[in-house]
């Protein structure tokens, strides 16, 4: 079996359990989304990059495609001002 850093890569690990003590804050959620009707997800991880985040979201929203997608933003900083981000992109 393939091992990386001493871990069996075919073994199942519960990484959510490892980090469940870390709080998450949902800043914005659009209601009534049928997740079975989404073709793909654009995931944008960011850390203290409000201007770059806005550019990334604008770029994703301005694509001319005929498929349904969702955008998930993961911000790893608790002092970013999530309300400000929600206000600017909504």
Kinemage of the C-alpha trace (Angstrom):
@kinemage 1
@onewidth
@group {chain A} dominant
@subgroup {mainchain}
@vectorlist {calphas} color= white
{ca unk a 1} P 0.000 0.000 0.000
{ca unk a 2} L 1.153 3.505 -0.805
{ca unk a 3} L 2.247 5.498 2.235
{ca unk a 4} L 2.995 9.208 2.466
{ca unk a 5} L 4.528 10.581 5.672
{ca unk a 6} L 3.833 7.233 7.286
{ca unk a 7} L 0.094 7.326 6.489
{ca unk a 8} L -1.638 4.676 4.424
{ca unk a 9} L -3.254 6.637 1.573
{ca unk a 10} L -6.030 4.071 1.162
{ca unk a 11} L -7.032 4.310 4.823
{ca unk a 12} L -10.084 6.432 5.641
{ca unk a 13} L -9.387 9.231 8.141
{ca unk a 14} L -12.049 11.399 9.802
{ca unk a 15} L -10.444 14.816 9.323
{ca unk a 16} L -13.696 16.587 10.182
{ca unk a 17} L -13.554 15.045 13.659
{ca unk a 18} L -9.999 16.310 14.043
{ca unk a 19} L -11.089 19.935 13.477
{ca unk a 20} L -14.675 19.913 14.811
{ca unk a 21} L -13.671 22.150 17.735
{ca unk a 22} L -13.002 25.032 15.314
{ca unk a 23} L -16.031 27.300 14.882
{ca unk a 24} L -17.385 28.131 11.431
{ca unk a 25} L -19.532 31.149 10.640
{ca unk a 26} L -21.971 31.087 7.750
{ca unk a 27} L -22.032 34.634 6.397
{ca unk a 28} L -24.322 34.308 3.395
{ca unk a 29} L -26.613 31.562 2.159
{ca unk a 30} L -28.979 31.582 -0.760
{ca unk a 31} L -32.173 29.708 0.037
{ca unk a 32} L -34.078 27.248 -2.146
{ca unk a 33} L -31.131 25.809 -4.062
{ca unk a 34} L -31.601 22.360 -5.579
{ca unk a 35} L -28.146 20.823 -5.116
{ca unk a 36} L -29.064 18.034 -7.535
{ca unk a 37} L -29.388 20.666 -10.259
{ca unk a 38} L -25.832 22.071 -9.886
{ca unk a 39} L -23.323 21.024 -12.559
{ca unk a 40} L -20.150 22.146 -10.770
{ca unk a 41} L -18.768 24.142 -7.862
{ca unk a 42} L -16.308 27.022 -7.921
{ca unk a 43} L -14.446 26.930 -4.602
{ca unk a 44} L -12.463 30.034 -3.653
{ca unk a 45} L -10.186 29.679 -0.622
{ca unk a 46} L -8.824 32.984 0.648
{ca unk a 47} L -6.982 34.565 3.566
{ca unk a 48} L -7.064 38.337 4.176
{ca unk a 49} L -7.475 39.175 0.483
{ca unk a 50} L -10.725 41.130 0.270
{ca unk a 51} L -9.908 42.877 -3.032
{ca unk a 52} L -8.652 39.695 -4.671
{ca unk a 53} L -11.701 37.840 -3.372
{ca unk a 54} L -14.012 40.382 -5.007
{ca unk a 55} L -12.128 39.989 -8.301
{ca unk a 56} L -12.367 36.191 -8.110
{ca unk a 57} L -16.111 36.276 -7.395
{ca unk a 58} L -16.730 38.849 -10.151
{ca unk a 59} L -14.760 36.683 -12.578
{ca unk a 60} L -16.814 33.611 -11.664
{ca unk a 61} L -20.099 35.511 -12.001
{ca unk a 62} L -19.150 37.018 -15.369
{ca unk a 63} L -18.524 33.711 -17.154
{ca unk a 64} L -20.775 33.204 -20.170
{ca unk a 65} L -21.814 29.581 -19.708
{ca unk a 66} L -25.061 27.662 -19.923
{ca unk a 67} L -24.580 25.451 -16.878
{ca unk a 68} L -25.665 25.805 -13.288
{ca unk a 69} L -22.956 26.289 -10.710
{ca unk a 70} L -22.417 27.393 -7.143
{ca unk a 71} L -19.661 29.504 -5.620
{ca unk a 72} L -18.284 28.578 -2.213
{ca unk a 73} L -15.890 30.983 -0.492
{ca unk a 74} L -13.781 29.763 2.413
{ca unk a 75} L -12.149 32.579 4.387
{ca unk a 76} L -9.645 31.505 7.015
{ca unk a 77} L -9.501 34.755 8.970
{ca unk a 78} L -11.961 35.779 11.662
{ca unk a 79} L -11.325 39.533 11.414
{ca unk a 80} L -12.170 39.996 7.710
{ca unk a 81} L -15.514 41.688 8.232
{ca unk a 82} L -17.830 39.123 6.677
{ca unk a 83} L -20.728 41.552 6.681
{ca unk a 84} L -18.711 43.882 4.480
{ca unk a 85} L -18.025 41.077 1.999
{ca unk a 86} L -21.707 40.106 1.913
{ca unk a 87} L -22.726 43.717 1.327
{ca unk a 88} L -20.254 44.222 -1.506
{ca unk a 89} L -21.143 41.066 -3.442
{ca unk a 90} L -24.895 40.848 -2.922
